[in-house]
Amino acid sequence: MEALLSLVIGLQTAGGIYLVLRRRTFSVIIGTALLTYAVNLFLFASGRLAVNLPPIYSPDVTSYTDPLPQALVLTAIVISFGMTAVVVLIALGAYLESDIDHIDLRRKAGDIDSDPDEIPWEQDPHDPGLEDPKGDFE
């Protein structure tokens, strides 16, 4: 069980880092969410994986599970949900202001670089996102 959980945490971390390093805003937001899920699983696993044990110690119980990681994960879930909502609104505002979803702020169709990791349809010069944006950019 511990090996499976550590594999899931590793895969979520790798996927989150890959998505954070992408050039689109939406991918970065999803990557950050995956990283927070991986951290939440890590915090939850730090309290030891115990099945059918009470979280509160009482005199008639021989063993119990630690309630602190559960409280930390619950707090982290609430904070990450709030921060994801804030980041989505900021990214939406930036997209509506500039008409592009790129993080590197390309402004013209001629600004296309030859990145081998970029998906080919992201480099289409006729893409409306690569035309002149609506904002006050020079």
C-alpha positions as CSV (number, residue, x, y, z in Angstrom):
1,M,0.0,0.0,0.0
2,E,2.8,2.4,0.8
3,A,4.6,1.7,-2.5
4,L,1.4,2.4,-4.4
5,L,0.8,5.6,-2.6
6,S,4.4,6.8,-3.1
7,L,4.1,5.9,-6.8
8,V,0.9,8.0,-7.1
9,I,2.6,10.9,-5.3
10,G,5.6,10.7,-7.6
11,L,3.4,10.5,-10.7
12,Q,1.3,13.5,-9.6
13,T,4.4,15.5,-8.8
14,A,6.0,14.7,-12.2
15,G,2.8,15.5,-14.1
16,G,2.4,18.8,-12.1
17,I,6.0,19.9,-12.8
18,Y,5.6,19.1,-16.5
19,L,2.4,21.1,-16.7
20,V,3.9,24.0,-14.7
21,L,6.7,24.3,-17.2
22,R,4.3,24.6,-20.2
23,R,3.7,27.9,-21.9
24,R,0.0,28.2,-21.6
25,T,-1.7,29.6,-18.5
26,F,-4.3,26.9,-18.2
27,S,-1.6,24.2,-18.1
28,V,0.2,26.0,-15.4
29,I,-3.0,26.2,-13.3
30,I,-3.7,22.5,-13.7
31,G,0.0,21.7,-12.9
32,T,-0.2,23.7,-9.7
33,A,-3.4,21.9,-8.7
34,L,-1.7,18.5,-9.3
35,L,1.2,19.6,-7.2
36,T,-1.1,20.6,-4.4
37,Y,-2.8,17.2,-4.6
38,A,0.5,15.5,-4.4
39,V,1.5,17.5,-1.3
40,N,-1.9,16.7,0.3
41,L,-1.3,13.0,-0.2
42,F,2.2,13.3,1.2
43,L,0.9,15.1,4.3
44,F,-1.8,12.5,4.7
45,A,0.7,9.6,4.4
46,S,3.0,11.2,6.9
47,G,0.5,10.3,9.6
48,R,1.0,6.6,8.7
49,L,-1.5,4.6,6.8
50,A,-3.7,3.1,9.4
51,V,-7.1,1.4,8.5
52,N,-10.0,1.3,10.9
53,L,-8.2,3.0,13.8
54,P,-9.8,5.9,15.7
55,P,-8.2,9.4,15.4
56,I,-8.7,10.2,19.1
57,Y,-6.9,8.4,21.9
58,S,-9.1,6.8,24.6
59,P,-8.1,4.5,27.5
60,D,-9.8,1.4,26.0
61,V,-8.0,1.8,22.6
62,T,-4.6,0.1,22.1
63,S,-3.6,2.1,19.0
64,Y,-4.9,5.1,17.2
65,T,-4.0,7.2,14.1
66,D,-2.6,10.7,14.3
67,P,-5.2,13.4,13.7
68,L,-2.8,16.2,12.9
69,P,-2.0,15.2,9.3
70,Q,-5.8,14.9,8.6
71,A,-6.3,18.5,9.9
72,L,-3.3,19.7,7.9
73,V,-4.7,18.1,4.7
74,L,-8.2,19.6,5.3
75,T,-6.7,23.0,5.8
76,A,-4.5,22.6,2.7
77,I,-7.4,21.6,0.6
78,V,-9.4,24.7,1.6
79,I,-6.4,27.0,0.9
80,S,-5.5,25.4,-2.4
81,F,-9.1,25.6,-3.6
82,G,-9.2,29.3,-2.7
83,M,-5.9,30.0,-4.4
84,T,-6.8,28.1,-7.5
85,A,-10.0,30.2,-7.8
86,V,-7.9,33.4,-7.4
87,V,-5.3,32.3,-10.0
88,V,-8.1,31.2,-12.5
89,L,-9.7,34.7,-12.2
90,I,-6.3,36.4,-12.7
91,A,-5.5,34.3,-15.7
92,L,-9.0,34.9,-17.2
93,G,-8.6,38.6,-16.7
94,A,-5.1,38.5,-18.4
95,Y,-6.5,36.5,-21.3
96,L,-9.5,38.8,-21.8
97,E,-7.2,41.8,-21.7
98,S,-4.6,40.6,-24.1
99,D,-6.3,37.9,-26.2
100,I,-3.5,35.5,-25.7
101,D,-3.0,32.6,-23.4
102,H,0.8,32.4,-23.6
103,I,2.9,33.0,-20.5
104,D,5.9,34.3,-22.4
105,L,3.8,37.3,-23.8
106,R,4.3,36.8,-27.5
107,R,2.8,39.8,-29.2
108,K,3.1,39.2,-33.0
109,A,2.9,36.2,-35.3
110,G,6.6,36.7,-36.2
111,D,7.6,36.1,-32.6
112,I,7.3,32.3,-33.0
113,D,10.2,30.4,-31.7
114,S,11.3,26.9,-32.7
115,D,10.6,25.1,-29.5
116,P,10.5,21.3,-30.2
117,D,8.3,20.7,-27.1
118,E,5.6,23.1,-28.3
119,I,2.6,21.5,-30.0
120,P,2.5,22.4,-33.7
121,W,-0.9,24.0,-33.7
122,E,0.3,26.3,-30.9
123,Q,2.7,27.9,-33.4
124,D,0.1,28.6,-36.2
125,P,0.8,32.2,-37.4
126,H,-2.9,32.5,-38.3
127,D,-4.0,31.8,-34.7
128,P,-6.0,34.7,-33.5
129,G,-4.1,34.6,-30.2
130,L,-0.9,35.6,-31.9
131,E,-2.4,38.8,-33.5
132,D,-2.1,42.2,-31.9
133,P,-3.7,42.1,-28.5
134,K,-6.4,44.6,-27.3
135,G,-4.4,46.0,-24.4
136,D,-2.0,48.9,-24.1
137,F,1.1,47.1,-25.2
138,E,4.1,48.6,-27.0
